[in-house]
Amino acid sequence: MPAVAALHVAEDLDGRVIKPVVGTVQEIGIPLRLGTNADLRKAVSMAIDRKTITREVFRGSRVPADSFVPPTAEGAKSGACGAFCRYDPALARKYLARAKAKGLRTPASIPLYYNADGVGYEEWVKAIAASVGTVFKGEVTVVPKTVKTFDEFQRATYRGTLKGMFRMGWQLDFPHIQNALGTFASGDGFNFGLYRNPRFDALLRAADREVSRAKAIGLYRGAEAMLVRDMPAIPLWFYRDTSGYSRRIAAPRLTPFGWLDPVSLRPA
């Protein structure tokens, strides 16, 4: 539902609402041919005020992302993205200056594409553009760009024909860190930014083969650290699920996928 529609749910249901974080992450995809300098990508990420946007645009139905992996996944590490997923205007400007010192020619504007038929996309894309513009004072600007339909947008992302950044996201197929990181592997069908890092790929393969659960998680977290270093995408926020329940039952729980957990059902 639109975020605004959930504003009075708790009041209408006398507080019988649960709002857990679920296994979906919203991100900005960045084709590496566009942002060839990792410092630029990190600068843009730190110029996004996630807390304000999730509060004012989503009214609490989103939680600022601090990693590439939703917290419901086994192996997820809180804060894995470190400073690069926190709003820090001064550090963002410092990283932009670093990128320019390395020879980056600052783009006059960076498009951020989204499908016009998506509910609520326009508001948060414009909020990101405003946040980045304010931090960099026009030195780097993000310009919202629309593609008419989701079908057209999806075809363009698959073909790699969008001339700028684009909205993207991932909903876990299974609640494990591998499922979130695997979309950045070379040749993966959902690697829309065409990220290529042989060391990242090798670490994922080693983690996939590891029989020790603890050792495998350690390898996957090492792979995520590489993503943080290279920043092939910008994590924005994790989704919350808003669900209400009857007076006849005690507070139920949801599964990592946001479904009702029948084992949790108890009469009130």
PyMOL commands that set and color helices and strands:
alter all, ss='L'
color gray80, all
select helices_A, chain A and resi 3-6+9-12+38-46+50-56+82-85+89-101+121-136+150-159+177-184+198-209+213-230+262-264
alter helices_A, ss='H'
color red, helices_A
select strands_A, chain A and resi 17-18+21-29+62-64+110-115+142-147+165-171+233-240+243-244
alter strands_A, ss='S'
color yellow, strands_A
deselect
rebuild
show_as cartoon
